[in-house]
Amino acid sequence: MPFLSTTVTWRSPKGRYTHHRSVGQDATIVPCSDMSGTILTVGPGVTQWAAGDRVLSTFLPEHQTGQVSEKHLALGLGLPLDGVLATHRVFPAYSLVRTPDYLTDEEACTLPIAAVTAWMSINGMRPLGQSGGKDEYILLQGTGGVAIAGLQIAKAAGAKVIITSSSDAKLDRAKQLGADATINYRTNPDWELAVTQVTDGHGADIILETGGAQTLRKSFDCIAFGGLIDCIGYVSGKVDATDDRLNVNLLALRRNVTLKGILNGPKDRFEEMLQFYQTHQIHPVVHRSFPFSEAPEAFRFLESGSHFGKVVIRVQ
């Protein structure tokens, strides 16, 4: 019974995922980029898998290790290739990873993109097998799939977590998951000052920057010296305000900042993350599940921003 998470590709049907020159988009496409399911049969010569095995897909099947490339992006599931919102699909044997036994399929299907993106944002600059977090301040923007995965990963690693949202109800849920500090950016628009205050002037060591145009400048204003800003998304837009033209070069130099674009992660880091999840028995947060017949409603719900964690589609 495949389960699919609606990660990332709700932008694809609307034609907004246009910032990679190697990723074109046809008029029609099978959406969704991450899934969990059960193998029904294997091809000749396949020895690592058998019928009945529970598996997870990888977003970029050819990205096995190291730095992502245009070649990898050109073969991404859900864009530009057809995705996984289907009852059956054929995968190369090397593109799958084993589902942790303790997770349900509904939980596990949320991992290939949101959780791997959060994992790489926090640990991608460290050597394989070296997970950090202790004594670090990690700032998360919003309460979507990447942010909540980041919250769970960071707390399991011993980090201090600050999370922002426009909803006090969502912030209360984040506290229940272990968030050390919460900031409502609607009632506290100068949230970058609040981050500085919460950290006693130190700033956030790692920021998962998902806002884009309306948040990046504020992230630069509350990052710690030598800190890392992970550019993940742009839910607030792609273009800076006309009255904000301070060059990013100066902003990075000001506090010796590393600005890093995050495009998911390779298969070996995914498997590293799954071992971390297994060790800490982390259960991903699924906000709502939709039946296959209501897939369009699932996309609309995701776009509304009403979710906390992940949105899932049950194929069967």
C-alpha positions in Angstrom: 0.0 0.0 0.0 2.0 3.1 -1.2 1.8 6.3 0.8 3.0 9.5 -0.7 3.9 12.8 0.8 3.0 16.0 -1.1 6.4 17.5 -0.5 7.8 20.2 -2.8 6.0 19.5 -6.0 2.8 21.4 -5.4 4.7 24.2 -7.1 5.3 22.0 -10.1 1.7 21.9 -11.4 1.5 25.7 -11.2 4.8 26.1 -13.1 6.7 27.9 -10.4 9.7 25.6 -10.0 11.8 27.4 -12.6 15.1 28.3 -10.9 17.1 25.3 -12.2 18.1 25.5 -15.8 18.4 21.8 -16.1 14.8 21.2 -14.9 12.2 21.7 -17.6 8.5 21.0 -17.2 6.0 19.4 -19.6 2.4 20.4 -19.9 1.4 17.3 -17.9 3.3 15.5 -15.2 2.6 12.9 -12.5 3.3 14.9 -9.3 4.8 14.0 -5.9 8.4 13.3 -5.2 8.5 11.0 -2.1 6.8 7.8 -1.2 6.9 4.7 0.9 5.6 1.4 -0.4 6.0 -2.4 -0.7 8.0 -4.2 -3.4 5.7 -6.5 -5.5 8.4 -8.1 -7.7 12.1 -7.6 -8.6 13.8 -7.8 -11.9 16.6 -10.2 -13.0 19.8 -9.9 -11.1 18.4 -7.9 -8.2 19.6 -9.4 -5.0 19.3 -6.6 -2.4 15.5 -6.5 -2.6 12.7 -9.1 -2.5 9.0 -9.0 -2.8 7.4 -7.8 0.4 10.2 -5.4 1.4 9.1 -2.0 2.6 11.1 0.7 0.9 11.4 4.5 0.4 12.1 6.3 -2.8 14.9 8.9 -3.2 14.1 12.2 -4.8 17.1 12.2 -7.1 17.7 8.6 -7.9 21.1 9.1 -9.4 22.4 11.2 -6.5 24.1 8.5 -4.5 26.8 10.5 -2.7 28.6 13.8 -2.7 27.6 17.1 -4.3 24.4 17.3 -6.3 24.8 18.2 -10.0 22.7 19.3 -12.9 22.7 15.7 -14.2 21.1 14.6 -10.9 18.5 17.3 -11.1 17.5 16.5 -14.6 16.3 13.1 -13.4 14.3 14.2 -10.3 11.0 12.4 -9.5 8.0 14.7 -9.7 10.0 17.2 -11.8 11.1 16.9 -14.5 10.4 13.1 -14.5 7.0 11.8 -13.6 6.6 11.4 -9.8 5.1 8.8 -7.5 1.4 9.7 -7.3 0.5 6.3 -8.8 -0.6 2.9 -7.7 2.4 1.2 -9.2 5.8 2.3 -10.3 9.1 0.9 -11.4 12.3 2.0 -9.6 16.0 1.2 -10.2 17.1 -1.1 -7.4 19.9 1.4 -6.4 17.4 4.2 -5.9 15.5 2.8 -3.0 16.3 2.6 0.8 14.8 0.4 3.4 12.0 1.7 5.6 12.8 1.5 9.3 10.7 -1.2 10.9 9.3 0.9 13.7 7.7 3.5 11.3 4.3 3.2 9.7 4.2 3.7 5.9 2.3 6.9 6.5 5.1 8.3 8.7 7.9 7.0 6.6 6.7 8.5 3.3 7.4 12.0 4.7 11.1 11.3 5.0 12.8 11.4 1.5 12.5 15.2 1.0 11.5 17.2 4.1 13.5 15.2 6.6 16.6 14.7 4.3 16.5 18.5 3.6 16.4 19.3 7.3 19.2 16.7 8.0 21.4 18.2 5.3 20.7 21.7 6.6 21.9 20.8 10.1 24.6 18.1 9.3 25.4 18.5 5.6 28.5 20.6 6.3 29.8 18.0 8.7 31.6 14.7 7.6 29.4 11.7 7.0 28.6 10.0 10.3 29.3 13.1 12.4 26.0 14.5 13.7 26.2 17.8 15.5 23.6 19.8 17.4 24.8 19.9 21.0 25.1 23.5 22.4 24.0 25.0 19.0 21.0 27.3 18.5 19.0 26.3 15.5 16.3 28.7 14.0 13.4 27.2 12.1 11.0 29.3 10.0 7.4 28.2 10.0 6.0 24.8 11.0 5.9 23.0 7.7 7.5 19.6 6.8 11.1 20.7 6.8 10.8 22.9 9.9 9.1 20.2 12.0 11.6 17.5 10.8 14.4 20.0 11.7 12.8 20.5 15.2 12.8 16.7 15.8 16.3 16.1 14.5 17.8 19.1 16.4 16.2 18.2 19.7 17.3 14.5 19.4 20.8 15.9 18.8 20.7 18.1 21.9 20.4 21.5 20.2 18.5 24.5 21.3 15.6 25.2 18.9 13.9 28.5 18.1 10.9 28.3 15.8 8.7 31.0 14.2 5.1 31.0 13.0 2.2 33.3 12.6 0.0 30.9 14.6 0.1 30.7 18.4 -1.6 27.3 18.2 1.1 25.9 16.0 3.8 27.4 18.3 2.1 25.6 21.2 2.4 22.3 19.3 6.1 23.1 18.6 6.6 23.5 22.3 5.1 20.1 22.9 7.7 18.7 20.5 10.5 20.3 22.5 11.0 23.8 21.0 13.0 25.9 23.5 11.7 29.3 22.2 8.8 30.3 20.0 8.2 33.6 18.2 5.0 34.8 16.5 6.3 36.8 13.6 2.9 38.3 13.0 2.6 39.9 16.4 6.4 40.3 16.6 7.5 41.5 13.2 11.0 42.3 14.5 11.6 38.6 15.2 15.3 38.8 14.4 15.7 41.0 17.5 13.8 38.4 19.5 16.2 35.7 18.3 19.2 37.8 19.3 17.6 38.3 22.7 16.7 34.6 23.2 20.3 33.6 22.5 21.8 36.3 24.8 23.3 38.1 21.9 24.9 35.1 20.3 22.5 34.6 17.4 21.4 31.4 15.7 24.2 29.1 14.7 22.2 27.5 11.9 19.1 28.9 10.2 16.8 26.9 8.0 15.8 29.7 5.7 12.5 28.8 4.0 11.0 32.3 3.7 13.1 33.8 0.9 12.6 37.5 -0.1 10.9 38.7 3.1 13.0 36.8 5.6 16.6 36.5 4.4 17.7 39.9 5.5 16.3 39.3 8.9 18.2 35.9 9.0 21.4 37.8 8.3 20.6 40.1 11.2 20.2 37.3 13.7 22.8 34.8 12.5 25.8 34.1 14.9 29.3 35.0 13.8 30.5 32.1 11.7 27.0 30.8 11.4 25.3 28.9 8.6 22.2 30.1 6.7 20.6 27.2 4.7 18.6 28.5 1.7 15.8 26.0 1.3 12.7 27.8 -0.1 11.0 31.0 -0.9 7.4 31.0 0.4 7.5 34.8 0.8 8.7 35.4 -2.8 11.8 35.4 -4.9 12.5 39.1 -5.3 13.8 41.5 -2.6 11.9 44.7 -1.7 13.0 47.7 -3.8 14.0 49.6 -0.7 16.4 46.8 0.5 19.5 46.7 -1.7 22.3 46.0 0.8 24.5 43.6 -1.1 24.5 39.9 0.0 28.3 40.1 -0.2 28.4 42.7 2.6 25.8 40.8 4.6 27.9 37.6 4.5 31.1 39.4 5.4 29.5 41.2 8.3 29.4 38.1 10.5 31.6 35.7 8.5 28.5 33.8 7.4 28.2 30.7 5.2 25.2 30.9 2.8 24.4 27.4 1.5 21.7 26.3 -0.9 20.1 23.0 0.0 18.8 20.6 -2.6 17.8 17.6 -0.7 20.7 15.2 -0.2 22.4 12.0 -1.5 21.4 8.5 -0.8 24.2 7.8 1.7 23.2 10.8 3.8 19.6 9.6 3.7 20.6 6.3 5.1 22.7 8.0 7.7 19.7 10.0 8.7 17.5 6.9 8.9 20.0 5.3 11.3 19.7 8.5 13.5 15.9 8.3 13.4 16.1 4.6 14.3 18.5 5.3 17.2 16.3 8.1 18.6 13.0 6.5 17.6 11.8 9.7 15.9 8.2 9.6 14.6 7.5 12.2 11.9 4.5 14.4 12.3 1.7 13.8 9.9 -0.9 16.6 10.1 -3.5 15.1 7.7 -3.9 12.2 5.3 -6.0 12.3 2.1 -7.3 9.4 0.1 -6.1 9.1 -3.5 -9.4 10.4 -4.9 -8.8 13.7 -3.0 -5.3 14.3 -4.2 -6.2 17.8 -5.6 -7.6 18.7 -2.2 -4.4 17.6 -0.6 -2.4 20.0 -2.8 -4.8 22.9 -2.1 -4.5 22.2 1.7 -0.7 22.2 1.5 -0.7 25.5 -0.4 -3.0 27.1 2.2 -0.3 26.8 4.8 -2.7 25.3 7.3 -0.6 22.2 7.9 1.8 21.5 10.8 4.3 18.9 9.7 3.5 16.8 6.6 0.5 16.1 4.4 0.1 12.5 3.1 -1.9 10.9 0.3 -3.0 7.3 0.7 -2.8 5.7 -2.8 -4.9 2.6 -1.8 
